[in-house]
């Protein structure tokens, strides 16, 4: 009987370890502030950077959806416009990475360790087929 109880407890422990913990998204400012225990000074610096990231993500999403809609309506962008879209996307991805680095620069050593557990947004590379079809 004791062996069954011990086995049951071990199974519960292993199951809990096997599932990923709920990650905190960097975009959820309240949870980030609480999780990292940010000081008021840090909050004043970091929260605007998170808002900038949100704005960049929304801008990119809007641009990509507009291009997809144009393609869907047989209004294929020209070669140079396609290059512009790709370069713009890459620039926005770089801006997000830079803002994340700036946020990390304002953290103390303990917060930097905890910051690694926070899910950071990033723009995945554009694939021509995703936007313009084959």
C-alpha positions as semicolon CSV with decimal commas, in nm:
position;residue;x (nm);y (nm);z (nm)
1;X;0,000;0,000;0,000
2;X;0,283;0,240;0,090
3;X;0,454;0,160;-0,239
4;X;0,140;0,258;-0,432
5;X;0,118;0,589;-0,250
6;X;0,485;0,662;-0,309
7;X;0,450;0,565;-0,677
8;X;0,144;0,790;-0,710
9;X;0,329;1,086;-0,558
10;X;0,628;1,028;-0,786
11;X;0,399;1,016;-1,089
12;X;0,241;1,348;-0,987
13;X;0,583;1,508;-0,946
14;X;0,706;1,378;-1,281
15;X;0,390;1,490;-1,459
16;X;0,429;1,841;-1,319
17;X;0,792;1,854;-1,428
18;X;0,706;1,726;-1,775
19;X;0,468;2,009;-1,860
20;X;0,605;2,355;-1,930
21;X;0,519;2,616;-1,675
22;X;0,300;2,904;-1,781
23;X;0,541;3,149;-1,932
24;X;0,499;3,517;-1,884
25;X;0,492;3,717;-2,204
26;X;0,702;4,031;-2,218
27;X;0,397;4,201;-2,367
28;X;0,203;4,154;-2,041
29;X;0,349;4,453;-1,860
30;X;0,167;4,398;-1,530
31;X;0,286;4,039;-1,495
32;X;0,639;4,134;-1,602
33;X;0,650;4,418;-1,348
34;X;0,534;4,182;-1,075
35;X;0,748;3,883;-1,177
36;X;1,070;4,083;-1,202
37;X;0,979;4,299;-0,902
38;X;1,064;4,614;-1,094
39;X;1,126;4,936;-0,910
40;X;0,914;5,242;-0,999
41;X;1,216;5,387;-1,181
42;X;1,256;5,066;-1,386
43;X;0,884;5,059;-1,465
44;X;0,903;5,417;-1,594
45;X;1,184;5,316;-1,833
46;X;1,080;4,961;-1,930
47;X;0,702;4,991;-1,982
48;X;0,735;5,246;-2,267
49;X;0,981;5,011;-2,438
50;X;0,729;4,727;-2,411
51;X;0,464;4,957;-2,561
52;X;0,704;5,035;-2,848
53;X;0,742;4,662;-2,911
54;X;0,363;4,621;-2,919
55;X;0,335;4,908;-3,169
56;X;0,602;4,757;-3,393
57;X;0,429;4,416;-3,386
58;X;0,093;4,572;-3,473
59;X;0,249;4,776;-3,754
60;X;0,414;4,469;-3,903
61;X;0,095;4,266;-3,879
62;X;-0,099;4,544;-4,053
63;X;0,155;4,579;-4,336
64;X;0,169;4,204;-4,398
65;X;-0,209;4,167;-4,395
66;X;-0,245;4,458;-4,641
67;X;0,005;4,297;-4,878
68;X;-0,170;3,959;-4,847
69;X;-0,502;4,125;-4,925
70;X;-0,355;4,292;-5,233
71;X;-0,214;3,962;-5,355
72;X;-0,550;3,797;-5,292
73;X;-0,712;4,064;-5,512
74;X;-0,459;4,003;-5,793
75;X;-0,269;4,326;-5,723
76;X;0,077;4,171;-5,702
77;X;0,338;4,415;-5,566
78;X;0,635;4,485;-5,790
79;X;0,983;4,350;-5,735
80;X;1,112;4,660;-5,557
81;X;0,802;4,682;-5,339
82;X;0,856;4,320;-5,233
83;X;1,215;4,401;-5,141
84;X;1,089;4,704;-4,946
85;X;0,842;4,490;-4,753
86;X;1,116;4,239;-4,667
87;X;1,361;4,510;-4,560
88;X;1,095;4,684;-4,354
89;X;1,009;4,357;-4,182
90;X;1,377;4,288;-4,109
91;X;1,418;4,642;-3,972
92;X;1,119;4,600;-3,740
93;X;1,254;4,262;-3,620
94;X;1,588;4,430;-3,543
95;X;1,412;4,714;-3,357
96;X;1,233;4,460;-3,136
97;X;1,558;4,280;-3,057
98;X;1,725;4,612;-2,972
99;X;1,439;4,712;-2,741
100;X;1,457;4,377;-2,563
101;X;1,832;4,430;-2,514
102;X;1,766;4,781;-2,380
103;X;1,510;4,642;-2,136
104;X;1,757;4,382;-2,013
105;X;2,021;4,654;-1,967
106;X;1,798;4,820;-1,706
107;X;1,769;4,506;-1,492
108;X;1,983;4,402;-1,198
109;X;2,166;4,069;-1,200
110;X;1,886;3,871;-1,032
111;X;1,624;4,022;-1,263
112;X;1,836;3,933;-1,567
113;X;1,832;3,568;-1,458
114;X;1,453;3,577;-1,422
115;X;1,420;3,771;-1,750
116;X;1,547;3,463;-1,933
117;X;1,224;3,284;-1,833
118;X;1,005;3,551;-1,991
119;X;0,870;3,480;-2,338
120;X;0,996;3,750;-2,573
121;X;0,819;3,845;-2,894
122;X;1,004;3,832;-3,220
123;X;0,919;3,855;-3,584
124;X;0,992;3,536;-3,766
125;X;1,166;3,573;-4,103
126;X;0,933;3,638;-4,391
127;X;0,887;3,364;-4,643
128;X;0,784;3,471;-4,989
129;X;0,531;3,190;-5,015
130;X;0,350;3,300;-4,698
131;X;0,269;3,639;-4,846
132;X;0,281;3,615;-5,222
133;X;0,193;3,250;-5,275
134;X;0,394;3,024;-5,501
